[in-house]
Amino acid sequence: MENYRNIFDNEALEYAQYRQLISTLLLEGKTTGPDHSEAMLHYTKMNIQRMNRVEKTTMLTPSLLDAIGQVKGNYHLLVISEGWCGDAAQIVPVIDKLVRAAPDHFDLKFILRDQHLDIMDRYLTNGGRAIPVLLVLDENHEVLLKWGPRPAVLQSLLADWKKEQVDYAITAEKLHGWYAKDKTLSTQAEFTTLLQSLSAR
């Protein structure tokens, strides 16, 4: 298994640093990654609003809280993300809330996909560099589990939408409409299953 101790300890960003980096770059007319086009800046601006909303409105479900309470070991959560990624904006605040519910068992860090393509390319989805990707590391910083880039039900829907539509804007509207209706419940259900598998180890 890969060991990410150096990256986690010395290169990765804490959640607050990740959020601040995105906001600071946007003020400079930039986003994370190499593409600073108007479209990418628009996505980033929207994603800051989405993250703010998810942070304010999301309550962890009783099932997820119960699964968090059953965790015995200590784990490092490493997320591969980017500020312009719409799925990441809907998901990373939930991961942060999970970690905040059990700070004695989890710590959370972020790396940017396009700065770490060597890592990203080990965790492709259908051959693509889809994010966010959550890596659960053990105390020795070796990968135990991978989750991402989105809940399975949405992954299936997205595959169908891409067959129907060629316009990215329409697909993105459907995607975020789904997230709005789901209210993080599918994401939390999958995190519940993930933590239960950790507890069963």
DRENPA-3360 file (N, C-alpha, C; in nm, 2 decimals, always signed):
BEGIN
1 = MENYRNIF = +0.08/-0.12/+0.00/+0.00/+0.00/+0.00/+0.09/+0.12/+0.00 ~ +0.04/+0.23/-0.06/+0.11/+0.36/-0.07/+0.12/+0.42/+0.07 ~ +0.23/+0.49/+0.10/+0.25/+0.56/+0.23/+0.25/+0.71/+0.19 ~ +0.16/+0.79/+0.25/+0.15/+0.93/+0.22/+0.19/+1.01/+0.34 ~ +0.28/+0.96/+0.43/+0.31/+1.04/+0.55/+0.37/+1.18/+0.52 ~ +0.47/+1.18/+0.43/+0.53/+1.31/+0.40/+0.43/+1.41/+0.34 ~ +0.35/+1.36/+0.24/+0.25/+1.45/+0.18/+0.15/+1.50/+0.28 ~ +0.10/+1.41/+0.37/+0.00/+1.45/+0.47/+0.06/+1.54/+0.57;
9 = DNEALEYA = +0.18/+1.52/+0.61/+0.24/+1.60/+0.72/+0.29/+1.73/+0.67 ~ +0.35/+1.73/+0.55/+0.42/+1.85/+0.51/+0.37/+1.93/+0.39 ~ +0.28/+1.87/+0.31/+0.23/+1.93/+0.19/+0.08/+1.96/+0.19 ~ +0.00/+1.87/+0.25/-0.14/+1.88/+0.25/-0.19/+2.00/+0.34 ~ -0.31/+2.05/+0.30/-0.37/+2.16/+0.37/-0.48/+2.12/+0.46 ~ -0.49/+2.19/+0.57/-0.61/+2.17/+0.66/-0.73/+2.23/+0.59 ~ -0.85/+2.19/+0.64/-0.97/+2.24/+0.57/-0.98/+2.39/+0.57 ~ -0.95/+2.45/+0.68/-0.96/+2.60/+0.68/-0.86/+2.66/+0.58;
17 = QYRQLIST = -0.74/+2.60/+0.57/-0.64/+2.65/+0.47/-0.69/+2.63/+0.33 ~ -0.75/+2.51/+0.30/-0.81/+2.48/+0.17/-0.91/+2.59/+0.14 ~ -1.00/+2.62/+0.23/-1.11/+2.71/+0.20/-1.05/+2.85/+0.18 ~ -0.95/+2.89/+0.26/-0.89/+3.02/+0.25/-0.81/+3.03/+0.12 ~ -0.74/+2.93/+0.07/-0.67/+2.93/-0.05/-0.77/+2.96/-0.17 ~ -0.88/+2.89/-0.17/-0.98/+2.91/-0.28/-1.03/+3.06/-0.28 ~ -1.06/+3.11/-0.16/-1.11/+3.25/-0.16/-1.01/+3.35/-0.19 ~ -0.88/+3.33/-0.15/-0.77/+3.42/-0.18/-0.74/+3.42/-0.33;
25 = LLLEGKTT = -0.74/+3.30/-0.39/-0.71/+3.30/-0.53/-0.82/+3.36/-0.61 ~ -0.95/+3.35/-0.57/-1.06/+3.41/-0.64/-1.05/+3.56/-0.64 ~ -1.01/+3.62/-0.53/-0.99/+3.76/-0.52/-0.88/+3.81/-0.62 ~ -0.79/+3.72/-0.65/-0.68/+3.75/-0.75/-0.72/+3.72/-0.89 ~ -0.84/+3.68/-0.91/-0.89/+3.64/-1.04/-0.83/+3.51/-1.09 ~ -0.81/+3.42/-0.99/-0.76/+3.28/-1.02/-0.84/+3.18/-0.95 ~ -0.82/+3.05/-0.98/-0.87/+2.94/-0.91/-0.76/+2.84/-0.89 ~ -0.79/+2.73/-0.82/-0.68/+2.63/-0.81/-0.67/+2.56/-0.95;
33 = GPDHSEAM = -0.55/+2.50/-0.97/-0.53/+2.44/-1.10/-0.48/+2.54/-1.20 ~ -0.45/+2.50/-1.32/-0.39/+2.59/-1.42/-0.48/+2.67/-1.51 ~ -0.61/+2.64/-1.50/-0.71/+2.70/-1.59/-0.78/+2.82/-1.51 ~ -0.76/+2.94/-1.54/-0.82/+3.06/-1.48/-0.92/+3.13/-1.57 ~ -0.98/+3.05/-1.65/-1.08/+3.11/-1.74/-1.20/+3.16/-1.67 ~ -1.28/+3.24/-1.74/-1.40/+3.30/-1.67/-1.50/+3.19/-1.63 ~ -1.50/+3.08/-1.70/-1.59/+2.97/-1.67/-1.54/+2.91/-1.53 ~ -1.42/+2.89/-1.52/-1.36/+2.82/-1.40/-1.38/+2.92/-1.28;
41 = LHYTKMNI = -1.36/+3.04/-1.30/-1.38/+3.14/-1.19/-1.52/+3.14/-1.15 ~ -1.62/+3.13/-1.25/-1.76/+3.13/-1.21/-1.79/+3.00/-1.13 ~ -1.74/+2.89/-1.17/-1.76/+2.76/-1.09/-1.71/+2.78/-0.95 ~ -1.59/+2.84/-0.94/-1.53/+2.85/-0.81/-1.61/+2.94/-0.72 ~ -1.66/+3.05/-0.78/-1.74/+3.15/-0.70/-1.87/+3.07/-0.65 ~ -1.93/+3.00/-0.74/-2.05/+2.92/-0.70/-2.02/+2.82/-0.59 ~ -1.90/+2.76/-0.60/-1.86/+2.65/-0.51/-1.84/+2.71/-0.37 ~ -1.79/+2.83/-0.36/-1.77/+2.89/-0.23/-1.91/+2.91/-0.16;
49 = QRMNRVEK = -2.01/+2.95/-0.24/-2.14/+2.97/-0.19/-2.20/+2.83/-0.15 ~ -2.17/+2.73/-0.23/-2.22/+2.59/-0.20/-2.16/+2.54/-0.07 ~ -2.03/+2.56/-0.06/-1.97/+2.51/+0.06/-2.02/+2.58/+0.19 ~ -2.04/+2.71/+0.17/-2.10/+2.79/+0.28/-2.23/+2.74/+0.32 ~ -2.31/+2.71/+0.22/-2.45/+2.66/+0.24/-2.45/+2.52/+0.31 ~ -2.37/+2.43/+0.26/-2.36/+2.30/+0.31/-2.31/+2.30/+0.46 ~ -2.21/+2.38/+0.48/-2.16/+2.40/+0.62/-2.27/+2.44/+0.72 ~ -2.35/+2.54/+0.67/-2.45/+2.60/+0.76/-2.57/+2.50/+0.78;
57 = TTMLTPSL = -2.61/+2.43/+0.68/-2.74/+2.36/+0.68/-2.73/+2.21/+0.71 ~ -2.61/+2.15/+0.70/-2.60/+2.01/+0.72/-2.59/+1.96/+0.86 ~ -2.68/+1.87/+0.90/-2.67/+1.81/+1.03/-2.64/+1.66/+1.00 ~ -2.54/+1.61/+1.08/-2.51/+1.47/+1.06/-2.62/+1.38/+1.11 ~ -2.65/+1.27/+1.03/-2.76/+1.18/+1.06/-2.73/+1.10/+1.18 ~ -2.83/+1.05/+1.25/-2.81/+0.96/+1.37/-2.73/+0.84/+1.33 ~ -2.75/+0.78/+1.21/-2.68/+0.67/+1.17/-2.53/+0.69/+1.15 ~ -2.50/+0.81/+1.09/-2.36/+0.85/+1.08/-2.29/+0.88/+1.21;
65 = LDAIGQVK = -2.36/+0.95/+1.30/-2.31/+0.98/+1.43/-2.29/+0.85/+1.51 ~ -2.38/+0.75/+1.49/-2.36/+0.62/+1.56/-2.23/+0.55/+1.51 ~ -2.21/+0.55/+1.37/-2.10/+0.49/+1.31/-1.97/+0.56/+1.36 ~ -1.97/+0.69/+1.37/-1.86/+0.77/+1.42/-1.83/+0.73/+1.56 ~ -1.93/+0.71/+1.64/-1.91/+0.67/+1.78/-1.85/+0.53/+1.80 ~ -1.87/+0.44/+1.69/-1.81/+0.31/+1.70/-1.67/+0.30/+1.66 ~ -1.61/+0.40/+1.60/-1.48/+0.40/+1.55/-1.38/+0.39/+1.67 ~ -1.28/+0.30/+1.66/-1.19/+0.28/+1.77/-1.05/+0.33/+1.74;
73 = GNYHLLVI = -1.01/+0.32/+1.62/-0.87/+0.35/+1.58/-0.85/+0.50/+1.55 ~ -0.74/+0.54/+1.50/-0.70/+0.67/+1.46/-0.67/+0.67/+1.31 ~ -0.73/+0.76/+1.24/-0.72/+0.76/+1.09/-0.69/+0.90/+1.04 ~ -0.62/+0.90/+0.93/-0.59/+1.03/+0.86/-0.68/+1.03/+0.73 ~ -0.75/+1.13/+0.71/-0.83/+1.14/+0.59/-0.77/+1.24/+0.49 ~ -0.73/+1.19/+0.38/-0.67/+1.27/+0.28/-0.76/+1.29/+0.16 ~ -0.80/+1.41/+0.12/-0.89/+1.44/+0.02/-0.82/+1.50/-0.10 ~ -0.84/+1.44/-0.22/-0.79/+1.50/-0.34/-0.91/+1.59/-0.40;
81 = SEGWCGDA = -0.88/+1.72/-0.42/-0.99/+1.81/-0.46/-0.94/+1.93/-0.54 ~ -1.03/+2.01/-0.58/-0.99/+2.14/-0.64/-1.11/+2.24/-0.61 ~ -1.07/+2.37/-0.61/-1.17/+2.47/-0.58/-1.28/+2.48/-0.68 ~ -1.26/+2.45/-0.81/-1.35/+2.46/-0.92/-1.45/+2.34/-0.93 ~ -1.43/+2.24/-0.85/-1.50/+2.12/-0.86/-1.63/+2.12/-0.79 ~ -1.75/+2.11/-0.86/-1.88/+2.12/-0.80/-1.91/+2.01/-0.71 ~ -1.87/+1.88/-0.74/-1.89/+1.77/-0.65/-1.82/+1.79/-0.52 ~ -1.70/+1.84/-0.53/-1.62/+1.86/-0.41/-1.69/+1.96/-0.32;
89 = AQIVPVID = -1.74/+2.07/-0.38/-1.81/+2.17/-0.30/-1.93/+2.11/-0.22 ~ -1.99/+2.01/-0.27/-2.11/+1.96/-0.21/-2.07/+1.85/-0.10 ~ -1.95/+1.80/-0.11/-1.91/+1.69/-0.03/-1.81/+1.72/+0.08 ~ -1.71/+1.80/+0.05/-1.60/+1.82/+0.15/-1.65/+1.88/+0.28 ~ -1.75/+1.97/+0.28/-1.79/+2.02/+0.41/-1.85/+1.91/+0.50 ~ -1.91/+1.81/+0.43/-1.96/+1.69/+0.51/-1.85/+1.61/+0.57 ~ -1.74/+1.60/+0.50/-1.62/+1.53/+0.55/-1.57/+1.61/+0.67 ~ -1.56/+1.74/+0.66/-1.52/+1.82/+0.77/-1.60/+1.80/+0.89;
97 = KLVRAAPD = -1.73/+1.80/+0.87/-1.82/+1.78/+0.99/-1.80/+1.64/+1.05 ~ -1.78/+1.54/+0.97/-1.75/+1.41/+1.02/-1.63/+1.41/+1.11 ~ -1.53/+1.47/+1.07/-1.40/+1.48/+1.14/-1.42/+1.56/+1.27 ~ -1.49/+1.67/+1.26/-1.52/+1.75/+1.38/-1.60/+1.68/+1.49 ~ -1.68/+1.58/+1.45/-1.75/+1.50/+1.54/-1.67/+1.40/+1.62 ~ -1.55/+1.37/+1.57/-1.46/+1.27/+1.63/-1.31/+1.31/+1.62 ~ -1.27/+1.43/+1.67/-1.14/+1.48/+1.65/-1.03/+1.39/+1.71 ~ -1.07/+1.31/+1.80/-0.97/+1.22/+1.86/-0.94/+1.10/+1.77;
105 = HFDLKFIL = -1.02/+1.08/+1.67/-1.01/+0.96/+1.59/-0.97/+1.00/+1.44 ~ -0.99/+1.12/+1.40/-0.97/+1.16/+1.26/-0.89/+1.29/+1.26 ~ -0.80/+1.30/+1.16/-0.76/+1.43/+1.11/-0.77/+1.44/+0.96 ~ -0.79/+1.56/+0.91/-0.83/+1.58/+0.77/-0.73/+1.68/+0.70 ~ -0.69/+1.64/+0.58/-0.60/+1.72/+0.50/-0.65/+1.71/+0.36 ~ -0.61/+1.81/+0.28/-0.64/+1.82/+0.14/-0.52/+1.84/+0.05 ~ -0.52/+1.78/-0.06/-0.42/+1.81/-0.17/-0.50/+1.84/-0.30 ~ -0.44/+1.92/-0.38/-0.50/+1.96/-0.51/-0.46/+1.86/-0.61;
113 = RDQHLDIM = -0.57/+1.82/-0.69/-0.55/+1.72/-0.79/-0.44/+1.75/-0.89 ~ -0.44/+1.87/-0.94/-0.35/+1.90/-1.05/-0.21/+1.92/-1.01 ~ -0.19/+1.93/-0.88/-0.05/+1.93/-0.82/+0.00/+1.80/-0.78 ~ -0.09/+1.70/-0.79/-0.06/+1.56/-0.74/-0.12/+1.46/-0.84 ~ -0.09/+1.48/-0.97/-0.15/+1.39/-1.07/-0.09/+1.24/-1.05 ~ +0.03/+1.23/-0.99/+0.08/+1.09/-0.97/-0.01/+1.02/-0.87 ~ -0.06/+1.09/-0.77/-0.15/+1.02/-0.68/-0.29/+1.01/-0.74 ~ -0.34/+1.11/-0.80/-0.47/+1.11/-0.86/-0.48/+0.99/-0.96;
121 = DRYLTNGG = -0.38/+0.97/-1.04/-0.39/+0.86/-1.14/-0.39/+0.72/-1.08 ~ -0.37/+0.71/-0.95/-0.39/+0.58/-0.89/-0.53/+0.55/-0.85 ~ -0.62/+0.66/-0.86/-0.75/+0.64/-0.81/-0.85/+0.70/-0.91 ~ -0.84/+0.66/-1.03/-0.93/+0.70/-1.14/-1.07/+0.64/-1.13 ~ -1.16/+0.71/-1.18/-1.30/+0.66/-1.19/-1.34/+0.65/-1.34 ~ -1.35/+0.52/-1.38/-1.38/+0.49/-1.52/-1.28/+0.56/-1.61 ~ -1.15/+0.56/-1.57/-1.04/+0.61/-1.65/-1.03/+0.76/-1.64 ~ -1.11/+0.83/-1.56/-1.10/+0.98/-1.55/-1.06/+1.02/-1.42;
129 = RAIPVLLV = -1.01/+1.15/-1.41/-0.96/+1.21/-1.29/-1.07/+1.28/-1.21 ~ -1.18/+1.20/-1.18/-1.29/+1.26/-1.11/-1.26/+1.28/-0.97 ~ -1.30/+1.40/-0.91/-1.28/+1.43/-0.77/-1.41/+1.48/-0.72 ~ -1.42/+1.48/-0.58/-1.32/+1.46/-0.48/-1.30/+1.31/-0.46 ~ -1.18/+1.27/-0.42/-1.14/+1.14/-0.38/-1.10/+1.15/-0.23 ~ -1.16/+1.06/-0.15/-1.13/+1.05/-0.01/-1.05/+0.93/+0.01 ~ -0.93/+0.94/+0.07/-0.84/+0.83/+0.10/-0.84/+0.82/+0.25 ~ -0.87/+0.70/+0.31/-0.86/+0.68/+0.45/-0.73/+0.61/+0.48;
137 = LDENHEVL = -0.65/+0.68/+0.55/-0.51/+0.63/+0.59/-0.51/+0.57/+0.73 ~ -0.43/+0.47/+0.75/-0.41/+0.42/+0.89/-0.31/+0.51/+0.96 ~ -0.28/+0.47/+1.08/-0.18/+0.55/+1.17/-0.05/+0.55/+1.10 ~ -0.01/+0.46/+1.01/+0.11/+0.46/+0.94/+0.11/+0.53/+0.81 ~ -0.01/+0.60/+0.78/-0.03/+0.67/+0.66/-0.04/+0.58/+0.54 ~ -0.08/+0.46/+0.55/-0.10/+0.37/+0.44/-0.25/+0.37/+0.41 ~ -0.28/+0.36/+0.28/-0.42/+0.37/+0.24/-0.50/+0.24/+0.27 ~ -0.61/+0.26/+0.34/-0.70/+0.15/+0.38/-0.82/+0.14/+0.28;
145 = LKWGPRPA = -0.88/+0.26/+0.26/-1.00/+0.27/+0.18/-1.00/+0.39/+0.09 ~ -1.07/+0.38/-0.02/-1.09/+0.50/-0.11/-1.24/+0.52/-0.13 ~ -1.28/+0.64/-0.13/-1.42/+0.68/-0.16/-1.42/+0.79/-0.26 ~ -1.52/+0.79/-0.34/-1.54/+0.91/-0.43/-1.56/+0.86/-0.58 ~ -1.59/+0.96/-0.66/-1.60/+1.10/-0.64/-1.73/+1.15/-0.60 ~ -1.83/+1.07/-0.59/-1.97/+1.11/-0.56/-2.05/+0.99/-0.52 ~ -2.16/+1.00/-0.45/-2.24/+0.89/-0.41/-2.28/+0.80/-0.53 ~ -2.29/+0.67/-0.51/-2.31/+0.57/-0.62/-2.43/+0.60/-0.70;
153 = VLQSLLAD = -2.54/+0.64/-0.63/-2.66/+0.67/-0.70/-2.65/+0.78/-0.80 ~ -2.57/+0.88/-0.76/-2.55/+1.00/-0.85/-2.45/+0.96/-0.96 ~ -2.36/+0.88/-0.93/-2.26/+0.84/-1.03/-2.34/+0.77/-1.15 ~ -2.44/+0.69/-1.11/-2.52/+0.62/-1.21/-2.60/+0.71/-1.29 ~ -2.67/+0.81/-1.22/-2.75/+0.91/-1.29/-2.67/+0.99/-1.38 ~ -2.55/+1.03/-1.34/-2.46/+1.11/-1.42/-2.42/+1.05/-1.55 ~ -2.40/+0.92/-1.54/-2.36/+0.84/-1.66/-2.48/+0.85/-1.76 ~ -2.60/+0.84/-1.71/-2.72/+0.84/-1.80/-2.74/+0.99/-1.85;
161 = WKKEQVDY = -2.72/+1.09/-1.77/-2.73/+1.23/-1.82/-2.63/+1.26/-1.93 ~ -2.51/+1.21/-1.91/-2.41/+1.23/-2.01/-2.44/+1.17/-2.14 ~ -2.52/+1.06/-2.14/-2.56/+1.00/-2.27/-2.67/+1.08/-2.33 ~ -2.75/+1.15/-2.25/-2.86/+1.22/-2.30/-2.82/+1.36/-2.35 ~ -2.73/+1.43/-2.28/-2.70/+1.57/-2.30/-2.55/+1.59/-2.34 ~ -2.53/+1.68/-2.43/-2.40/+1.72/-2.47/-2.36/+1.85/-2.40 ~ -2.46/+1.92/-2.35/-2.43/+2.05/-2.29/-2.39/+2.04/-2.15 ~ -2.27/+2.07/-2.11/-2.22/+2.05/-1.98/-2.30/+2.13/-1.88;
169 = AITAEKLH = -2.35/+2.25/-1.92/-2.43/+2.34/-1.83/-2.56/+2.27/-1.78 ~ -2.62/+2.20/-1.87/-2.74/+2.13/-1.84/-2.72/+2.02/-1.74 ~ -2.61/+1.94/-1.77/-2.57/+1.83/-1.68/-2.54/+1.88/-1.55 ~ -2.46/+1.99/-1.54/-2.42/+2.05/-1.41/-2.55/+2.10/-1.33 ~ -2.64/+2.15/-1.40/-2.77/+2.20/-1.34/-2.84/+2.08/-1.27 ~ -2.85/+1.97/-1.35/-2.91/+1.85/-1.30/-2.83/+1.80/-1.17 ~ -2.70/+1.80/-1.18/-2.62/+1.75/-1.08/-2.64/+1.82/-0.95 ~ -2.64/+1.95/-0.96/-2.65/+2.03/-0.83/-2.80/+2.04/-0.79;
177 = GWYAKDKT = -2.89/+2.02/-0.88/-3.03/+2.00/-0.84/-3.05/+1.88/-0.76 ~ -2.98/+1.77/-0.80/-2.99/+1.64/-0.72/-2.93/+1.66/-0.58 ~ -2.81/+1.73/-0.57/-2.75/+1.75/-0.44/-2.84/+1.83/-0.35 ~ -2.91/+1.93/-0.41/-3.00/+2.02/-0.33/-3.11/+1.94/-0.27 ~ -3.17/+1.85/-0.35/-3.28/+1.77/-0.31/-3.24/+1.66/-0.21 ~ -3.12/+1.61/-0.23/-3.07/+1.50/-0.15/-3.03/+1.54/-0.01 ~ -2.98/+1.67/+0.00/-2.94/+1.73/+0.13/-2.84/+1.65/+0.20 ~ -2.74/+1.60/+0.13/-2.62/+1.53/+0.18/-2.66/+1.39/+0.23;
185 = LSTQAEFT = -2.78/+1.34/+0.22/-2.82/+1.22/+0.29/-2.75/+1.10/+0.22 ~ -2.74/+1.10/+0.09/-2.67/+0.98/+0.02/-2.52/+0.98/+0.06 ~ -2.46/+1.10/+0.06/-2.32/+1.11/+0.10/-2.30/+1.06/+0.24 ~ -2.39/+1.10/+0.33/-2.37/+1.06/+0.47/-2.40/+0.91/+0.48 ~ -2.49/+0.85/+0.41/-2.52/+0.71/+0.41/-2.39/+0.63/+0.37 ~ -2.33/+0.68/+0.27/-2.21/+0.61/+0.22/-2.09/+0.62/+0.32 ~ -2.08/+0.74/+0.38/-1.98/+0.75/+0.48/-2.01/+0.66/+0.60 ~ -2.14/+0.65/+0.63/-2.18/+0.55/+0.74/-2.13/+0.41/+0.71;
193 = TLLQSLSA = -2.15/+0.37/+0.59/-2.10/+0.23/+0.55/-1.95/+0.22/+0.55 ~ -1.89/+0.33/+0.51/-1.74/+0.33/+0.51/-1.69/+0.32/+0.65 ~ -1.74/+0.39/+0.75/-1.70/+0.39/+0.89/-1.73/+0.25/+0.95 ~ -1.84/+0.20/+0.91/-1.88/+0.07/+0.97/-1.78/-0.04/+0.92 ~ -1.73/-0.03/+0.80/-1.63/-0.12/+0.75/-1.49/-0.10/+0.82 ~ -1.46/+0.02/+0.86/-1.34/+0.05/+0.94/-1.36/-0.02/+1.08 ~ -1.47/-0.01/+1.14/-1.49/-0.06/+1.27/-1.49/-0.22/+1.27 ~ -1.52/-0.27/+1.15/-1.53/-0.42/+1.14/-1.39/-0.48/+1.12;
201 = R = -1.29/-0.40/+1.09/-1.16/-0.45/+1.06/-1.09/-0.51/+1.19;
% end
